């Protein structure tokens, strides 16, 4: 099992009234997108992860030149996770089920 910790380091947050720890969630899929604008460059590193209870989350880190990184974490249904994978051309690392 590859944990999110291997990609982003240690981070603990409260998400949906539960503790989200990068050391305790398995990476199911990942993607990287780059956007180049007139004045800036934005990178997006995204991961779909699963906790020990089988709950799926999207963990997305946005990086803009000159700005602090922004991380968002959202709960996903399996259908939302599959749709997100197809929209981002994510690399699937393990089965969703």
Biopython code that builds the backbone (N, CA, C, O; Angstrom):
import numpy as np
from Bio.PDB.StructureBuilder import StructureBuilder

atoms = [
    (1, "UNK", "N", (0.843, -1.173, 0.000)),
    (1, "UNK", "CA", (0.000, 0.000, 0.000)),
    (1, "UNK", "C", (0.896, 1.248, 0.000)),
    (1, "UNK", "O", (1.784, 1.388, 0.841)),
    (2, "UNK", "N", (0.649, 2.140, -0.949)),
    (2, "UNK", "CA", (1.362, 3.404, -0.994)),
    (2, "UNK", "C", (0.499, 4.466, -0.329)),
    (2, "UNK", "O", (-0.634, 4.710, -0.744)),
    (3, "UNK", "N", (1.041, 5.090, 0.699)),
    (3, "UNK", "CA", (0.274, 6.116, 1.407)),
    (3, "UNK", "C", (0.549, 7.490, 0.801)),
    (3, "UNK", "O", (1.553, 7.692, 0.117)),
    (4, "UNK", "N", (-0.347, 8.419, 1.060)),
    (4, "UNK", "CA", (-0.193, 9.790, 0.578)),
    (4, "UNK", "C", (1.059, 10.432, 1.155)),
    (4, "UNK", "O", (1.653, 11.310, 0.529)),
    (5, "UNK", "N", (1.458, 10.004, 2.328)),
    (5, "UNK", "CA", (2.674, 10.507, 2.972)),
    (5, "UNK", "C", (3.886, 10.410, 2.038)),
    (5, "UNK", "O", (4.743, 11.293, 2.048)),
    (6, "UNK", "N", (3.962, 9.351, 1.235)),
    (6, "UNK", "CA", (5.081, 9.155, 0.317)),
    (6, "UNK", "C", (5.173, 10.269, -0.723)),
    (6, "UNK", "O", (6.256, 10.535, -1.244)),
    (7, "UNK", "N", (4.057, 10.922, -1.031)),
    (7, "UNK", "CA", (4.029, 11.973, -2.049)),
    (7, "UNK", "C", (4.066, 13.389, -1.470)),
    (7, "UNK", "O", (4.676, 14.280, -2.062)),
    (8, "UNK", "N", (3.423, 13.606, -0.322)),
    (8, "UNK", "CA", (3.269, 14.982, 0.179)),
    (8, "UNK", "C", (3.850, 15.210, 1.568)),
    (8, "UNK", "O", (3.837, 16.337, 2.062)),
    (9, "UNK", "N", (4.352, 14.174, 2.196)),
    (9, "UNK", "CA", (4.880, 14.324, 3.542)),
    (9, "UNK", "C", (3.787, 14.252, 4.586)),
    (9, "UNK", "O", (2.653, 13.871, 4.296)),
    (10, "UNK", "N", (4.140, 14.620, 5.798)),
    (10, "UNK", "CA", (3.219, 14.484, 6.920)),
    (10, "UNK", "C", (2.253, 15.667, 6.992)),
    (10, "UNK", "O", (2.663, 16.827, 6.960)),
    (11, "UNK", "N", (0.980, 15.348, 7.088)),
    (11, "UNK", "CA", (-0.047, 16.368, 7.252)),
    (11, "UNK", "C", (-1.241, 15.729, 7.942)),
    (11, "UNK", "O", (-1.696, 14.650, 7.562)),
    (12, "UNK", "N", (-1.738, 16.413, 8.961)),
    (12, "UNK", "CA", (-2.918, 15.942, 9.679)),
    (12, "UNK", "C", (-3.923, 17.081, 9.708)),
    (12, "UNK", "O", (-3.584, 18.206, 10.074)),
    (13, "UNK", "N", (-5.161, 16.790, 9.322)),
    (13, "UNK", "CA", (-6.241, 17.780, 9.323)),
    (13, "UNK", "C", (-7.522, 17.124, 9.805)),
    (13, "UNK", "O", (-7.625, 15.900, 9.882)),
    (14, "UNK", "N", (-8.486, 17.954, 10.123)),
    (14, "UNK", "CA", (-9.832, 17.464, 10.422)),
    (14, "UNK", "C", (-10.673, 17.692, 9.175)),
    (14, "UNK", "O", (-10.813, 18.824, 8.713)),
    (15, "UNK", "N", (-11.233, 16.615, 8.631)),
    (15, "UNK", "CA", (-12.075, 16.674, 7.436)),
    (15, "UNK", "C", (-13.358, 15.910, 7.745)),
    (15, "UNK", "O", (-13.312, 14.751, 8.157)),
    (16, "UNK", "N", (-14.494, 16.558, 7.547)),
    (16, "UNK", "CA", (-15.788, 15.922, 7.825)),
    (16, "UNK", "C", (-15.834, 15.352, 9.248)),
    (16, "UNK", "O", (-16.314, 14.240, 9.463)),
    (17, "UNK", "N", (-15.333, 16.121, 10.207)),
    (17, "UNK", "CA", (-15.329, 15.737, 11.622)),
    (17, "UNK", "C", (-14.514, 14.479, 11.915)),
    (17, "UNK", "O", (-14.739, 13.816, 12.927)),
    (18, "UNK", "N", (-13.581, 14.152, 11.046)),
    (18, "UNK", "CA", (-12.717, 12.991, 11.260)),
    (18, "UNK", "C", (-11.273, 13.412, 10.997)),
    (18, "UNK", "O", (-11.024, 14.368, 10.262)),
    (19, "UNK", "N", (-10.342, 12.709, 11.589)),
    (19, "UNK", "CA", (-8.926, 13.014, 11.396)),
    (19, "UNK", "C", (-8.456, 12.458, 10.058)),
    (19, "UNK", "O", (-8.651, 11.279, 9.761)),
    (20, "UNK", "N", (-7.840, 13.312, 9.260)),
    (20, "UNK", "CA", (-7.261, 12.936, 7.971)),
    (20, "UNK", "C", (-5.756, 13.015, 8.134)),
    (20, "UNK", "O", (-5.209, 14.104, 8.306)),
    (21, "UNK", "N", (-5.079, 11.880, 8.083)),
    (21, "UNK", "CA", (-3.635, 11.796, 8.279)),
    (21, "UNK", "C", (-3.022, 11.185, 7.028)),
    (21, "UNK", "O", (-3.399, 10.082, 6.632)),
    (22, "UNK", "N", (-2.084, 11.886, 6.400)),
    (22, "UNK", "CA", (-1.492, 11.399, 5.156)),
    (22, "UNK", "C", (-0.776, 10.056, 5.325)),
    (22, "UNK", "O", (-0.555, 9.345, 4.345)),
    (23, "UNK", "N", (-0.418, 9.711, 6.548)),
    (23, "UNK", "CA", (0.251, 8.429, 6.791)),
    (23, "UNK", "C", (-0.735, 7.264, 6.826)),
    (23, "UNK", "O", (-0.328, 6.103, 6.790)),
    (24, "UNK", "N", (-2.033, 7.573, 6.895)),
    (24, "UNK", "CA", (-3.035, 6.516, 7.055)),
    (24, "UNK", "C", (-4.035, 6.419, 5.914)),
    (24, "UNK", "O", (-5.083, 5.793, 6.069)),
    (25, "UNK", "N", (-3.729, 7.028, 4.765)),
    (25, "UNK", "CA", (-4.622, 6.913, 3.612)),
    (25, "UNK", "C", (-3.850, 6.368, 2.420)),
    (25, "UNK", "O", (-2.716, 6.771, 2.160)),
    (26, "UNK", "N", (-4.480, 5.447, 1.701)),
    (26, "UNK", "CA", (-3.876, 4.792, 0.547)),
    (26, "UNK", "C", (-4.162, 5.601, -0.718)),
    (26, "UNK", "O", (-5.288, 6.050, -0.932)),
    (27, "UNK", "N", (-3.144, 5.782, -1.549)),
    (27, "UNK", "CA", (-3.335, 6.475, -2.816)),
    (27, "UNK", "C", (-3.956, 5.506, -3.814)),
    (27, "UNK", "O", (-3.400, 4.446, -4.103)),
    (28, "UNK", "N", (-5.123, 5.892, -4.335)),
    (28, "UNK", "CA", (-5.847, 5.083, -5.315)),
    (28, "UNK", "C", (-5.514, 5.558, -6.728)),
    (28, "UNK", "O", (-5.358, 4.745, -7.639)),
    (29, "UNK", "N", (-5.407, 6.873, -6.908)),
    (29, "UNK", "CA", (-5.103, 7.451, -8.219)),
    (29, "UNK", "C", (-4.392, 8.784, -8.020)),
    (29, "UNK", "O", (-4.501, 9.406, -6.963)),
    (30, "UNK", "N", (-3.660, 9.219, -9.053)),
    (30, "UNK", "CA", (-2.972, 10.500, -8.960)),
    (30, "UNK", "C", (-2.912, 11.146, -10.340)),
    (30, "UNK", "O", (-2.967, 10.474, -11.370)),
    (31, "UNK", "N", (-2.795, 12.486, -10.325)),
    (31, "UNK", "CA", (-2.649, 13.229, -11.566)),
    (31, "UNK", "C", (-1.850, 14.498, -11.312)),
    (31, "UNK", "O", (-1.731, 14.963, -10.179)),
    (32, "UNK", "N", (-1.305, 15.045, -12.389)),
    (32, "UNK", "CA", (-0.602, 16.321, -12.346)),
    (32, "UNK", "C", (-1.056, 17.113, -13.560)),
    (32, "UNK", "O", (-1.076, 16.596, -14.677)),
    (33, "UNK", "N", (-1.419, 18.368, -13.336)),
    (33, "UNK", "CA", (-1.806, 19.247, -14.432)),
    (33, "UNK", "C", (-1.046, 20.555, -14.309)),
    (33, "UNK", "O", (-0.817, 21.055, -13.208)),
    (34, "UNK", "N", (-0.658, 21.103, -15.451)),
    (34, "UNK", "CA", (0.052, 22.374, -15.492)),
    (34, "UNK", "C", (-0.758, 23.343, -16.349)),
    (34, "UNK", "O", (-1.254, 22.973, -17.413)),
    (35, "UNK", "N", (-0.888, 24.569, -15.887)),
    (35, "UNK", "CA", (-1.581, 25.604, -16.645)),
    (35, "UNK", "C", (-0.664, 26.821, -16.729)),
    (35, "UNK", "O", (-0.113, 27.268, -15.724)),
    (36, "UNK", "N", (-0.513, 27.341, -17.923)),
    (36, "UNK", "CA", (0.340, 28.500, -18.132)),
    (36, "UNK", "C", (-0.524, 29.662, -18.586)),
    (36, "UNK", "O", (-1.182, 29.591, -19.623)),
    (37, "UNK", "N", (-0.517, 30.733, -17.802)),
    (37, "UNK", "CA", (-1.275, 31.928, -18.147)),
    (37, "UNK", "C", (-0.341, 33.023, -18.609)),
    (37, "UNK", "O", (0.873, 32.837, -18.701)),
    (38, "UNK", "N", (-0.925, 34.158, -18.896)),
    (38, "UNK", "CA", (-0.139, 35.295, -19.363)),
    (38, "UNK", "C", (0.861, 35.749, -18.299)),
    (38, "UNK", "O", (1.994, 36.114, -18.612)),
    (39, "UNK", "N", (0.428, 35.722, -17.048)),
    (39, "UNK", "CA", (1.276, 36.244, -15.976)),
    (39, "UNK", "C", (1.738, 35.206, -14.970)),
    (39, "UNK", "O", (2.537, 35.520, -14.088)),
    (40, "UNK", "N", (1.259, 33.992, -15.082)),
    (40, "UNK", "CA", (1.629, 33.023, -14.052)),
    (40, "UNK", "C", (1.604, 31.596, -14.583)),
    (40, "UNK", "O", (1.225, 31.325, -15.722)),
    (41, "UNK", "N", (2.018, 30.718, -13.715)),
    (41, "UNK", "CA", (2.022, 29.286, -13.987)),
    (41, "UNK", "C", (1.406, 28.603, -12.779)),
    (41, "UNK", "O", (1.767, 28.912, -11.643)),
    (42, "UNK", "N", (0.482, 27.678, -13.007)),
    (42, "UNK", "CA", (-0.170, 26.975, -11.912)),
    (42, "UNK", "C", (0.025, 25.473, -12.094)),
    (42, "UNK", "O", (-0.178, 24.936, -13.183)),
    (43, "UNK", "N", (0.415, 24.816, -11.033)),
    (43, "UNK", "CA", (0.538, 23.363, -11.036)),
    (43, "UNK", "C", (-0.504, 22.789, -10.087)),
    (43, "UNK", "O", (-0.768, 23.349, -9.023)),
    (44, "UNK", "N", (-1.086, 21.678, -10.479)),
    (44, "UNK", "CA", (-2.075, 20.993, -9.647)),
    (44, "UNK", "C", (-1.627, 19.550, -9.492)),
    (44, "UNK", "O", (-1.512, 18.819, -10.475)),
    (45, "UNK", "N", (-1.376, 19.146, -8.262)),
    (45, "UNK", "CA", (-1.064, 17.749, -7.946)),
    (45, "UNK", "C", (-2.274, 17.192, -7.235)),
    (45, "UNK", "O", (-2.634, 17.668, -6.159)),
    (46, "UNK", "N", (-2.906, 16.193, -7.818)),
    (46, "UNK", "CA", (-4.123, 15.646, -7.240)),
    (46, "UNK", "C", (-3.999, 14.161, -6.940)),
    (46, "UNK", "O", (-3.308, 13.414, -7.632)),
    (47, "UNK", "N", (-4.688, 13.766, -5.893)),
    (47, "UNK", "CA", (-4.672, 12.372, -5.460)),
    (47, "UNK", "C", (-6.072, 11.969, -5.030)),
    (47, "UNK", "O", (-6.770, 12.745, -4.377)),
    (48, "UNK", "N", (-6.479, 10.781, -5.385)),
    (48, "UNK", "CA", (-7.673, 10.185, -4.795)),
    (48, "UNK", "C", (-7.151, 9.152, -3.821)),
    (48, "UNK", "O", (-6.377, 8.265, -4.179)),
    (49, "UNK", "N", (-7.593, 9.286, -2.581)),
    (49, "UNK", "CA", (-7.085, 8.426, -1.516)),
    (49, "UNK", "C", (-8.243, 7.737, -0.805)),
    (49, "UNK", "O", (-9.389, 8.182, -0.870)),
    (50, "UNK", "N", (-7.916, 6.639, -0.123)),
    (50, "UNK", "CA", (-8.921, 5.864, 0.612)),
    (50, "UNK", "C", (-8.407, 5.621, 2.018)),
    (50, "UNK", "O", (-7.260, 5.216, 2.211)),
    (51, "UNK", "N", (-9.277, 5.875, 3.014)),
    (51, "UNK", "CA", (-8.867, 5.606, 4.392)),
    (51, "UNK", "C", (-9.174, 4.144, 4.751)),
    (51, "UNK", "O", (-9.684, 3.390, 3.922)),
    (52, "UNK", "N", (-8.865, 3.760, 5.974)),
    (52, "UNK", "CA", (-9.032, 2.368, 6.411)),
    (52, "UNK", "C", (-10.490, 1.913, 6.380)),
    (52, "UNK", "O", (-10.764, 0.716, 6.289)),
    (53, "UNK", "N", (-11.424, 2.861, 6.456)),
    (53, "UNK", "CA", (-12.849, 2.526, 6.405)),
    (53, "UNK", "C", (-13.394, 2.495, 4.988)),
    (53, "UNK", "O", (-14.593, 2.288, 4.794)),
    (54, "UNK", "N", (-12.537, 2.696, 3.992)),
    (54, "UNK", "CA", (-12.968, 2.669, 2.600)),
    (54, "UNK", "C", (-13.520, 3.986, 2.081)),
    (54, "UNK", "O", (-14.025, 4.041, 0.959)),
    (55, "UNK", "N", (-13.435, 5.054, 2.877)),
    (55, "UNK", "CA", (-13.947, 6.363, 2.462)),
    (55, "UNK", "C", (-12.944, 6.998, 1.502)),
    (55, "UNK", "O", (-11.743, 7.020, 1.773)),
    (56, "UNK", "N", (-13.450, 7.517, 0.370)),
    (56, "UNK", "CA", (-12.613, 8.144, -0.646)),
    (56, "UNK", "C", (-12.571, 9.661, -0.455)),
    (56, "UNK", "O", (-13.563, 10.286, -0.080)),
    (57, "UNK", "N", (-11.394, 10.232, -0.724)),
    (57, "UNK", "CA", (-11.203, 11.678, -0.657)),
    (57, "UNK", "C", (-10.383, 12.130, -1.862)),
    (57, "UNK", "O", (-9.571, 11.373, -2.393)),
    (58, "UNK", "N", (-10.604, 13.372, -2.286)),
    (58, "UNK", "CA", (-9.729, 14.024, -3.254)),
    (58, "UNK", "C", (-8.826, 14.962, -2.462)),
    (58, "UNK", "O", (-9.304, 15.810, -1.708)),
    (59, "UNK", "N", (-7.545, 14.805, -2.636)),
    (59, "UNK", "CA", (-6.551, 15.675, -2.014)),
    (59, "UNK", "C", (-5.867, 16.404, -3.164)),
    (59, "UNK", "O", (-5.187, 15.773, -3.972)),
    (60, "UNK", "N", (-6.035, 17.722, -3.251)),
    (60, "UNK", "CA", (-5.490, 18.487, -4.371)),
    (60, "UNK", "C", (-4.643, 19.639, -3.836)),
    (60, "UNK", "O", (-5.072, 20.411, -2.979)),
    (61, "UNK", "N", (-3.438, 19.727, -4.366)),
    (61, "UNK", "CA", (-2.505, 20.790, -3.978)),
    (61, "UNK", "C", (-2.276, 21.693, -5.189)),
    (61, "UNK", "O", (-1.830, 21.235, -6.241)),
    (62, "UNK", "N", (-2.586, 22.975, -5.029)),
    (62, "UNK", "CA", (-2.400, 23.966, -6.080)),
    (62, "UNK", "C", (-1.172, 24.804, -5.762)),
    (62, "UNK", "O", (-1.008, 25.274, -4.636)),
    (63, "UNK", "N", (-0.308, 24.992, -6.756)),
    (63, "UNK", "CA", (0.897, 25.780, -6.579)),
    (63, "UNK", "C", (0.943, 26.852, -7.661)),
    (63, "UNK", "O", (0.955, 26.541, -8.852)),
    (64, "UNK", "N", (0.968, 28.117, -7.241)),
    (64, "UNK", "CA", (1.091, 29.244, -8.167)),
    (64, "UNK", "C", (2.397, 29.958, -7.888)),
    (64, "UNK", "O", (2.803, 30.107, -6.735)),
    (65, "UNK", "N", (3.046, 30.394, -8.937)),
    (65, "UNK", "CA", (4.294, 31.137, -8.761)),
    (65, "UNK", "C", (4.052, 32.350, -7.866)),
    (65, "UNK", "O", (3.130, 33.130, -8.103)),
    (66, "UNK", "N", (4.875, 32.503, -6.850)),
    (66, "UNK", "CA", (4.793, 33.664, -5.987)),
    (66, "UNK", "C", (3.741, 33.586, -4.894)),
    (66, "UNK", "O", (3.701, 34.464, -4.031)),
    (67, "UNK", "N", (2.897, 32.579, -4.897)),
    (67, "UNK", "CA", (1.849, 32.435, -3.884)),
    (67, "UNK", "C", (2.113, 31.208, -3.022)),
    (67, "UNK", "O", (2.853, 30.306, -3.414)),
    (68, "UNK", "N", (1.500, 31.187, -1.846)),
    (68, "UNK", "CA", (1.570, 29.997, -0.998)),
    (68, "UNK", "C", (0.766, 28.866, -1.638)),
    (68, "UNK", "O", (-0.203, 29.112, -2.356)),
    (69, "UNK", "N", (1.172, 27.636, -1.375)),
    (69, "UNK", "CA", (0.418, 26.474, -1.854)),
    (69, "UNK", "C", (-0.941, 26.420, -1.171)),
    (69, "UNK", "O", (-1.082, 26.817, -0.014)),
    (70, "UNK", "N", (-1.926, 25.933, -1.887)),
    (70, "UNK", "CA", (-3.268, 25.755, -1.338)),
    (70, "UNK", "C", (-3.627, 24.280, -1.466)),
    (70, "UNK", "O", (-3.481, 23.692, -2.537)),
    (71, "UNK", "N", (-4.094, 23.688, -0.377)),
    (71, "UNK", "CA", (-4.502, 22.283, -0.382)),
    (71, "UNK", "C", (-5.988, 22.206, -0.065)),
    (71, "UNK", "O", (-6.475, 22.841, 0.870)),
    (72, "UNK", "N", (-6.704, 21.408, -0.871)),
    (72, "UNK", "CA", (-8.114, 21.144, -0.588)),
    (72, "UNK", "C", (-8.298, 19.642, -0.413)),
    (72, "UNK", "O", (-7.639, 18.838, -1.073)),
    (73, "UNK", "N", (-9.206, 19.282, 0.487)),
    (73, "UNK", "CA", (-9.521, 17.869, 0.728)),
    (73, "UNK", "C", (-11.037, 17.745, 0.744)),
    (73, "UNK", "O", (-11.716, 18.432, 1.507)),
    (74, "UNK", "N", (-11.570, 16.856, -0.111)),
    (74, "UNK", "CA", (-13.017, 16.687, -0.219)),
    (74, "UNK", "C", (-13.391, 15.210, -0.205)),
    (74, "UNK", "O", (-12.708, 14.385, -0.811)),
    (75, "UNK", "N", (-14.465, 14.885, 0.480)),
    (75, "UNK", "CA", (-15.019, 13.533, 0.462)),
    (75, "UNK", "C", (-15.594, 13.271, -0.929)),
    (75, "UNK", "O", (-16.171, 14.169, -1.541)),
    (76, "UNK", "N", (-15.438, 12.046, -1.428)),
    (76, "UNK", "CA", (-15.956, 11.660, -2.742)),
    (76, "UNK", "C", (-16.770, 10.377, -2.630)),
    (76, "UNK", "O", (-16.454, 9.503, -1.823)),
    (77, "UNK", "N", (-17.807, 10.268, -3.435)),
    (77, "UNK", "CA", (-18.453, 8.975, -3.622)),
    (77, "UNK", "C", (-17.610, 8.216, -4.645)),
    (77, "UNK", "O", (-16.750, 8.807, -5.298)),
    (78, "UNK", "N", (-17.846, 6.928, -4.790)),
    (78, "UNK", "CA", (-17.099, 6.152, -5.780)),
    (78, "UNK", "C", (-17.365, 6.684, -7.192)),
    (78, "UNK", "O", (-16.448, 6.757, -8.011)),
    (79, "UNK", "N", (-18.611, 7.054, -7.476)),
    (79, "UNK", "CA", (-18.957, 7.577, -8.795)),
    (79, "UNK", "C", (-18.226, 8.890, -9.072)),
    (79, "UNK", "O", (-17.735, 9.107, -10.180)),
    (80, "UNK", "N", (-18.152, 9.770, -8.062)),
    (80, "UNK", "CA", (-17.427, 11.033, -8.219)),
    (80, "UNK", "C", (-15.940, 10.781, -8.444)),
    (80, "UNK", "O", (-15.309, 11.469, -9.246)),
    (81, "UNK", "N", (-15.384, 9.810, -7.746)),
    (81, "UNK", "CA", (-13.967, 9.480, -7.904)),
    (81, "UNK", "C", (-13.679, 8.977, -9.313)),
    (81, "UNK", "O", (-12.680, 9.368, -9.916)),
    (82, "UNK", "N", (-14.525, 8.130, -9.835)),
    (82, "UNK", "CA", (-14.343, 7.601, -11.194)),
    (82, "UNK", "C", (-14.452, 8.734, -12.217)),
    (82, "UNK", "O", (-13.661, 8.798, -13.158)),
    (83, "UNK", "N", (-15.422, 9.622, -12.038)),
    (83, "UNK", "CA", (-15.597, 10.760, -12.947)),
    (83, "UNK", "C", (-14.375, 11.690, -12.880)),
    (83, "UNK", "O", (-13.901, 12.164, -13.912)),
    (84, "UNK", "N", (-13.873, 11.948, -11.680)),
    (84, "UNK", "CA", (-12.702, 12.801, -11.525)),
    (84, "UNK", "C", (-11.485, 12.192, -12.213)),
    (84, "UNK", "O", (-10.695, 12.904, -12.833)),
    (85, "UNK", "N", (-11.338, 10.895, -12.105)),
    (85, "UNK", "CA", (-10.222, 10.215, -12.776)),
    (85, "UNK", "C", (-10.286, 10.407, -14.287)),
    (85, "UNK", "O", (-9.267, 10.660, -14.930)),
    (86, "UNK", "N", (-11.476, 10.287, -14.846)),
    (86, "UNK", "CA", (-11.588, 10.436, -16.299)),
    (86, "UNK", "C", (-11.384, 11.892, -16.722)),
    (86, "UNK", "O", (-10.831, 12.146, -17.792)),
    (87, "UNK", "N", (-11.816, 12.842, -15.911)),
    (87, "UNK", "CA", (-11.654, 14.259, -16.249)),
    (87, "UNK", "C", (-10.203, 14.712, -16.176)),
    (87, "UNK", "O", (-9.794, 15.591, -16.935)),
    (88, "UNK", "N", (-9.431, 14.136, -15.292)),
    (88, "UNK", "CA", (-8.045, 14.557, -15.089)),
    (88, "UNK", "C", (-7.034, 13.626, -15.740)),
    (88, "UNK", "O", (-5.830, 13.868, -15.665)),
    (89, "UNK", "N", (-7.512, 12.562, -16.377)),
    (89, "UNK", "CA", (-6.625, 11.546, -16.953)),
    (89, "UNK", "C", (-5.700, 10.974, -15.874)),
    (89, "UNK", "O", (-4.509, 10.763, -16.103)),
    (90, "UNK", "N", (-6.267, 10.734, -14.714)),
    (90, "UNK", "CA", (-5.493, 10.249, -13.568)),
    (90, "UNK", "C", (-4.936, 8.850, -13.827)),
    (90, "UNK", "O", (-5.531, 8.040, -14.538)),
    (91, "UNK", "N", (-3.793, 8.602, -13.234)),
    (91, "UNK", "CA", (-3.190, 7.271, -13.260)),
    (91, "UNK", "C", (-3.793, 6.488, -12.105)),
    (91, "UNK", "O", (-3.637, 6.866, -10.944)),
    (92, "UNK", "N", (-4.490, 5.387, -12.425)),
    (92, "UNK", "CA", (-5.113, 4.545, -11.407)),
    (92, "UNK", "C", (-4.045, 3.610, -10.844)),
    (92, "UNK", "O", (-3.390, 2.885, -11.593)),
    (93, "UNK", "N", (-3.873, 3.629, -9.527)),
    (93, "UNK", "CA", (-2.833, 2.799, -8.899)),
    (93, "UNK", "C", (-3.399, 1.514, -8.300)),
    (93, "UNK", "O", (-2.722, 0.486, -8.302)),
    (94, "UNK", "N", (-4.633, 1.557, -7.785)),
    (94, "UNK", "CA", (-5.279, 0.363, -7.226)),
    (94, "UNK", "C", (-6.777, 0.420, -7.548)),
    (94, "UNK", "O", (-7.297, 1.477, -7.903)),
    (95, "UNK", "N", (-7.459, -0.708, -7.424)),
    (95, "UNK", "CA", (-8.900, -0.783, -7.668)),
    (95, "UNK", "C", (-9.666, 0.071, -6.662)),
    (95, "UNK", "O", (-9.239, 0.215, -5.517)),
    (96, "UNK", "N", (-10.787, 0.634, -7.081)),
    (96, "UNK", "CA", (-11.623, 1.430, -6.195)),
    (96, "UNK", "C", (-12.363, 0.572, -5.177)),
    (96, "UNK", "O", (-12.672, 1.051, -4.086)),
    (97, "UNK", "N", (-12.649, -0.664, -5.501)),
    (97, "UNK", "CA", (-13.445, -1.520, -4.596)),
    (97, "UNK", "C", (-12.520, -2.222, -3.626)),
    (97, "UNK", "O", (-12.978, -2.988, -2.779)),
]
sb = StructureBuilder()
sb.init_structure("model")
sb.init_model(0)
sb.init_chain("A")
sb.init_seg("    ")
for serial, (resi, resn, name, xyz) in enumerate(atoms, 1):
    if name == "N":
        sb.init_residue(resn, " ", resi, " ")
    sb.init_atom(name, np.array(xyz, "f"), 0.0, 1.0, " ", f" {name:<3s}", serial, name[0])
structure = sb.get_structure()
